[in-house]
Amino acid sequence: MFFVYILYSKVKDKYYVGQTDNLETRLVSHNSGTSPYTSIASDWEIVYFEQYATRTETRKRENAIKRKKSRKYIESLLSASSRLGSG
């Protein structure tokens, strides 16, 4: 399984979109400062994720979210997810 995920840092009030095949390991990596963009904070938390069967599907979805370049779009995903009780 592969995942598209959205992280949030309260300290920086920023979102980060990524993809992985292991959510727990990737979150540790982000919070340890080994990823360039996310090294700006160490309080990242997973606030949303979607699961896919293939890496190709996952990358397409990650890129679709990133192409929006919109905090409002990300927050609409989070809102819909909380209403559905998933994510």
Residue pairs with C-beta under 8 A, 6 or more apart in sequence:
1 21
1 51
1 52
1 53
2 19
2 20
2 21
2 51
2 52
2 53
2 54
2 55
2 57
2 58
3 19
3 20
3 21
3 23
3 49
3 50
3 51
3 52
3 58
4 17
4 18
4 19
4 49
4 50
4 52
4 58
4 61
4 62
4 65
5 17
5 18
5 19
5 20
5 23
5 26
5 46
5 48
5 49
5 50
6 15
6 16
6 17
6 46
6 47
6 48
6 49
6 65
6 74
6 77
6 78
7 15
7 16
7 17
7 18
7 27
7 30
7 38
7 44
7 45
7 46
7 47
8 14
8 15
8 16
8 44
8 45
8 47
9 16
9 38
9 40
9 41
9 43
9 44
9 45
10 43
11 41
11 43
12 40
12 41
14 40
14 41
15 47
15 71
15 74
16 30
16 37
16 38
16 44
17 62
17 65
17 66
17 74
18 26
18 30
18 62
19 55
19 58
19 59
19 61
19 62
20 26
21 55
23 46
23 49
27 44
27 45
27 46
29 35
30 38
30 44
31 38
31 42
31 43
31 44
32 42
33 39
33 42
38 44
47 78
47 87
48 74
48 77
48 78
48 81
48 87
49 87
50 61
50 87
52 58
52 61
65 73
65 74
65 77
68 74
77 87
78 87
81 87
